[in-house]
Amino acid sequence: MRHTAGGLDSTGNLRLENSVKTAIASFCVALATISSASVLAADEHAGHGAMHAASPADAAMSDGLVKKIDKSGGKLTIAHGPLANLGMPAMTMVFRVKDPAWLDQIKDGDKLRFLADTVNGSLTVVKFDKVK
Protein backbone atom coordinates (compact mmCIF):
# COMPACT_ATOMS: atom_id res chain seq x y z
CA MET A 1 0.00 0.00 0.00
CA ARG A 2 1.40 3.38 -1.02
CA HIS A 3 1.02 6.57 1.09
CA THR A 4 0.63 9.95 -0.63
CA ALA A 5 3.19 11.64 1.60
CA GLY A 6 5.75 8.93 1.01
CA GLY A 7 6.84 6.16 3.29
CA LEU A 8 10.02 4.54 4.49
CA ASP A 9 12.76 3.73 2.06
CA SER A 10 14.87 0.57 2.24
CA THR A 11 17.09 2.10 4.96
CA GLY A 12 14.15 3.09 7.16
CA ASN A 13 14.33 6.82 6.40
CA LEU A 14 11.20 8.79 5.58
CA ARG A 15 10.66 9.16 1.83
CA LEU A 16 8.76 12.28 0.73
CA GLU A 17 6.97 12.73 -2.55
CA ASN A 18 7.87 15.70 -4.78
CA SER A 19 4.67 17.65 -3.92
CA VAL A 20 5.48 17.49 -0.21
CA LYS A 21 9.11 18.49 -0.86
CA THR A 22 7.89 21.45 -2.92
CA ALA A 23 5.47 22.53 -0.18
CA ILE A 24 8.20 22.36 2.48
CA ALA A 25 10.65 24.29 0.27
CA SER A 26 8.01 26.96 -0.45
CA PHE A 27 7.28 27.31 3.26
CA CYS A 28 11.00 27.73 4.04
CA VAL A 29 11.42 30.39 1.34
CA ALA A 30 8.37 32.30 2.61
CA LEU A 31 9.63 32.12 6.19
CA ALA A 32 13.07 33.37 5.15
CA THR A 33 11.51 36.23 3.16
CA ILE A 34 9.34 37.33 6.07
CA SER A 35 12.29 37.17 8.48
CA SER A 36 14.51 39.19 6.13
CA ALA A 37 11.83 41.85 5.65
CA SER A 38 11.45 42.24 9.41
CA VAL A 39 15.20 42.65 9.91
CA LEU A 40 15.47 45.17 7.06
CA ALA A 41 12.54 47.20 8.41
CA ALA A 42 14.11 47.25 11.88
CA ASP A 43 17.48 48.42 10.46
CA GLU A 44 15.79 51.07 8.33
CA HIS A 45 14.15 52.63 11.38
CA ALA A 46 16.97 52.08 13.90
CA GLY A 47 18.50 55.56 13.63
CA HIS A 48 15.34 57.63 13.37
CA GLY A 49 15.50 58.88 16.94
CA ALA A 50 18.94 60.37 16.36
CA MET A 51 17.98 61.85 13.01
CA HIS A 52 15.29 64.06 14.53
CA ALA A 53 17.93 65.96 16.50
CA ALA A 54 19.41 67.51 13.33
CA SER A 55 17.92 68.29 9.96
CA PRO A 56 19.04 66.07 7.07
CA ALA A 57 20.97 68.99 5.57
CA ASP A 58 22.82 69.61 8.85
CA ALA A 59 23.60 65.92 9.19
CA ALA A 60 25.12 65.90 5.68
CA MET A 61 27.26 69.00 6.23
CA SER A 62 31.01 68.45 6.07
CA ASP A 63 34.01 70.21 7.54
CA GLY A 64 36.26 72.05 5.14
CA LEU A 65 39.17 74.48 4.87
CA VAL A 66 39.13 77.10 2.12
CA LYS A 67 42.30 76.79 0.04
CA LYS A 68 41.53 79.13 -2.87
CA ILE A 69 38.79 81.48 -4.07
CA ASP A 70 38.11 82.15 -7.77
CA LYS A 71 35.59 85.01 -7.75
CA SER A 72 35.58 85.46 -11.53
CA GLY A 73 34.83 81.76 -12.04
CA GLY A 74 32.40 81.52 -9.12
CA LYS A 75 34.47 78.68 -7.64
CA LEU A 76 35.97 77.69 -4.33
CA THR A 77 38.73 75.15 -3.61
CA ILE A 78 38.08 73.30 -0.33
CA ALA A 79 40.09 70.65 1.52
CA HIS A 80 37.22 68.70 3.04
CA GLY A 81 36.28 65.69 5.11
CA PRO A 82 34.02 62.96 3.73
CA LEU A 83 30.95 64.16 1.85
CA ALA A 84 28.44 61.63 3.19
CA ASN A 85 25.53 62.72 0.98
CA LEU A 86 27.67 62.28 -2.14
CA GLY A 87 29.55 59.17 -0.99
CA MET A 88 32.92 60.88 -1.45
CA PRO A 89 36.01 60.48 0.73
CA ALA A 90 38.05 63.35 2.17
CA MET A 91 40.07 65.26 -0.45
CA THR A 92 40.74 68.72 -1.86
CA MET A 93 38.59 69.79 -4.78
CA VAL A 94 36.98 72.71 -6.58
CA PHE A 95 33.28 73.50 -6.11
CA ARG A 96 30.96 76.02 -7.72
CA VAL A 97 28.92 78.10 -5.27
CA LYS A 98 25.14 78.47 -5.34
CA ASP A 99 25.43 82.24 -4.89
CA PRO A 100 28.60 83.96 -6.20
CA ALA A 101 28.07 86.75 -3.62
CA TRP A 102 29.05 84.19 -0.96
CA LEU A 103 32.64 84.43 -2.19
CA ASP A 104 32.79 87.97 -0.74
CA GLN A 105 32.07 86.50 2.71
CA ILE A 106 34.87 83.91 2.62
CA LYS A 107 38.66 84.15 2.52
CA ASP A 108 41.53 81.70 2.10
CA GLY A 109 42.11 79.78 5.34
CA ASP A 110 38.50 80.02 6.59
CA LYS A 111 37.07 76.90 8.19
CA LEU A 112 33.58 75.97 7.00
CA ARG A 113 30.75 73.55 7.61
CA PHE A 114 29.21 73.14 4.21
CA LEU A 115 26.79 71.11 2.16
CA ALA A 116 27.69 70.24 -1.40
CA ASP A 117 25.37 68.75 -3.98
CA THR A 118 25.24 68.23 -7.73
CA VAL A 119 23.55 71.20 -9.42
CA ASN A 120 23.25 71.20 -13.22
CA GLY A 121 25.96 68.54 -13.37
CA SER A 122 28.50 70.45 -11.23
CA LEU A 123 29.46 69.90 -7.61
CA THR A 124 28.20 73.00 -5.88
CA VAL A 125 28.29 74.41 -2.34
CA VAL A 126 24.59 74.93 -1.62
CA LYS A 127 24.89 75.90 2.06
CA PHE A 128 27.72 76.93 4.37
CA ASP A 129 28.50 78.24 7.83
CA LYS A 130 31.83 79.73 8.83
CA VAL A 131 33.43 78.01 11.82
CA LYS A 132 35.09 80.21 14.42
Secondary structure, 3 states (H helix, E strand, C coil): CCCCCEEECCCCCEEECHHHHHHHHHHHHHHHHHHHHHHHHHHHHCCHHHHCCCCHHHHHCEEEEEEEEECCCCEEEEEECCEHHHCECCEEEEEEECCHHHHHCCCCCCEEEEEEEEECCEEEEEEEEEEC
